[in-house]
Amino acid sequence: MREQEGGGGRRGGREGRQELPPQSPEEQARAICLRLLTGSPRTRRQLADALHKRGIPEEVSQEVLSRYEEVGLIDDAAFAGAWVESRHRGRGLARRALAQELRTKGVHATLVEEALGRLDSDQEEQTARELVERKLRSTRGLERDKRIRRLAGMLARKGYPEGMALGVVRRALEAEGEETDDLGCPGE
């Protein structure tokens, strides 16, 4: 009897209560969302996917997610704007790559366009120039065509359009004294 009471007492103690999941699906959904949002901002779809994986009923998920949107804990427009700013500045990603990342995260197309609208083409081209300038140093000593492939390839992987990439590379090589007259622009 004493062993049973002791065992029951341990389970009913403070540690045991911390390990018990919330009882209702609504409580579970709220706890999951708050835990995920504590780490970093998430889109509504990312949270919906997480709730689905954990077996939360669809109607409960939608109710909790809608409430979190109402109080501002979920804001896909703010998420998209911050994502564009951060990934463009930090990684040098262009509009095309940023749009793809946001779509993958479930951001609605209109919100993607709004966020990308804050990134103007002059700013995007300036970032491309800065990326090329940094990479240019490591390509010195290589033959010109190889340098062009490496520099333009780096910009392409970051989502820059071919015409812009080749134009930026051409100007950077010309500034170094490389001959680029035979480098046609796409479509010439």
C-alpha positions in Angstrom: 0.0 0.0 0.0 2.8 2.4 0.9 4.6 1.7 -2.4 1.4 2.5 -4.3 0.9 5.8 -2.4 4.5 6.7 -2.9 4.3 5.9 -6.6 1.1 7.8 -6.9 2.6 10.7 -5.0 5.5 10.9 -7.4 3.3 10.9 -10.4 1.1 13.5 -8.9 4.0 15.7 -7.9 5.3 18.8 -9.6 7.4 16.9 -12.2 4.5 14.7 -13.2 2.2 17.6 -13.9 4.8 19.3 -16.1 5.1 16.2 -18.4 1.3 15.9 -18.9 0.1 17.4 -22.2 -2.8 19.8 -22.1 -6.1 18.0 -22.0 -8.3 19.5 -24.8 -7.3 19.8 -28.5 -7.7 23.6 -28.2 -5.1 23.7 -25.3 -2.8 21.4 -27.2 -3.1 23.6 -30.4 -2.4 26.8 -28.4 0.6 25.2 -26.6 2.1 23.9 -29.9 1.7 27.3 -31.6 3.1 29.3 -28.7 6.1 26.9 -28.5 6.8 27.3 -32.2 6.3 31.1 -32.2 8.7 31.4 -29.3 11.6 30.2 -31.4 10.9 32.4 -34.5 8.0 34.0 -36.4 6.0 31.5 -38.5 3.4 31.7 -41.2 -0.1 30.5 -40.7 0.5 27.6 -43.0 3.7 26.5 -41.1 1.7 26.4 -37.9 -1.3 24.7 -39.6 1.1 22.0 -40.9 2.6 21.5 -37.4 -0.8 21.1 -35.9 -1.9 18.7 -38.6 1.3 16.6 -38.0 0.4 16.4 -34.3 -3.1 15.2 -35.0 -5.1 18.4 -34.0 -8.5 18.4 -35.7 -8.8 20.8 -38.6 -11.6 22.9 -37.2 -9.7 23.3 -33.9 -6.6 24.4 -35.8 -8.4 26.9 -37.8 -10.1 28.4 -34.8 -6.8 28.7 -32.8 -4.9 30.1 -35.8 -7.7 32.6 -36.6 -7.6 33.8 -33.0 -3.8 34.1 -33.1 -4.1 36.2 -36.3 -6.7 38.5 -34.6 -4.4 39.2 -31.7 -1.3 39.6 -34.0 0.7 36.6 -33.0 0.5 35.4 -36.6 1.0 38.0 -39.3 2.0 36.7 -42.7 2.4 40.1 -44.2 4.9 41.2 -41.5 6.6 37.8 -41.8 7.1 38.3 -45.5 8.4 41.8 -45.2 10.9 40.8 -42.5 11.9 37.8 -44.5 12.6 39.8 -47.7 14.6 42.4 -45.8 16.6 39.9 -43.8 17.4 37.4 -46.6 18.1 40.1 -49.2 20.5 42.0 -46.9 22.0 38.9 -45.2 22.3 36.5 -48.1 22.0 38.7 -51.1 19.0 36.9 -52.5 17.1 38.4 -55.4 13.4 38.7 -55.8 12.9 35.4 -57.6 14.7 33.4 -54.9 12.8 35.3 -52.1 9.5 34.7 -53.8 10.2 31.0 -54.0 11.1 30.8 -50.3 8.0 32.7 -49.3 5.8 30.5 -51.4 7.4 27.4 -49.8 6.5 28.8 -46.4 2.9 29.2 -47.4 2.7 33.0 -47.8 -0.2 34.1 -50.1 0.9 35.4 -53.5 -0.5 38.9 -52.9 1.5 39.2 -49.7 4.7 37.9 -51.5 4.2 40.6 -54.1 3.7 43.3 -51.5 6.8 42.3 -49.6 8.9 42.1 -52.8 7.6 45.5 -53.9 9.6 47.1 -51.1 12.7 45.8 -52.7 13.4 48.1 -55.7 15.4 47.1 -58.8 18.1 49.6 -58.0 18.6 48.1 -54.6 18.6 44.6 -56.1 21.2 45.6 -58.7 23.4 47.3 -56.0 23.3 44.1 -54.0 24.3 42.1 -57.1 27.3 44.4 -57.6 28.4 44.0 -54.0 28.2 40.2 -54.3 30.3 40.3 -57.5 32.9 42.6 -56.0 33.4 40.3 -53.1 33.6 37.2 -55.3 35.7 38.9 -57.9 38.8 38.8 -55.7 38.7 35.1 -55.5 38.5 34.7 -59.2 41.6 36.7 -60.1 44.1 34.7 -62.0 41.5 32.5 -63.7 40.8 32.8 -67.4 38.1 35.3 -68.2 35.4 32.8 -69.4 35.8 30.8 -66.2 35.5 34.0 -64.1 32.3 35.0 -66.0 30.8 31.5 -65.4 31.6 31.6 -61.7 30.3 35.1 -61.1 27.2 34.8 -63.2 26.5 31.4 -61.7 26.7 32.7 -58.2 24.2 35.4 -59.0 21.9 32.9 -60.8 21.9 30.7 -57.7 20.7 33.7 -55.7 17.9 34.3 -58.1 19.2 37.2 -60.2 17.9 37.4 -63.8 20.4 36.5 -66.4 20.5 39.9 -68.1 21.1 41.7 -64.8 23.7 39.1 -63.8 25.7 39.4 -67.0 25.5 43.2 -67.1 26.9 43.4 -63.5 29.6 40.9 -64.2 30.6 42.7 -67.5 30.9 46.1 -65.7 32.9 44.6 -62.9 35.3 42.9 -65.3 35.6 46.1 -67.4 36.5 48.0 -64.2 39.4 45.6 -63.8 40.5 46.2 -67.3 39.2 43.0 -68.8 38.1 43.0 -72.4 34.3 42.3 -72.6 33.3 43.6 -76.1 32.7 40.0 -77.3 30.4 39.4 -74.3 26.9 39.8 -75.9 23.9 40.4 -73.8 21.2 37.7 -73.7 19.0 38.1 -76.7 21.6 39.9 -78.9 
